[in-house]
C-alpha cells in the first residue's frame, strides 16, 4: 500500500509536466474535467487535485489507455455475469418512455 501511495504522489507532482507535454490545450482539459479554470490553475499550482479529478485527468491525457481499461473491465463484467441482454434493456426503456 505504501508503494501505491508513493506512486500516486509522484504522478500528482508530475501532472503539470504531463499536461504541458500532452497534445491537448489546457482549455480542452479544463472543459473535460468539468471544473472552473481558476480552480484548475489553483489546484495545478498547489498539486491538490482530488483522486477523482486525477482519474479524469488521466483519462483525458491517456485516452487509449482509458479505452483499453474500459474494455478490460467490460470483459470482466461479462465473465462475471454483470450484464443485461439487449432485449431486456429495450423492454425496460419502452416501459419507462412509452
Secondary structure, DSSP 8 states (H G I E B T S, - for coil): -HHHHHHHHHHHHHHHHHHHHSSS-HHHHHHHHT--HHHHHHHHHHT---HHHHHHHHHHHTHHHHHHHHHHHHHHHHHTT----HHHHHHHHHHHH-
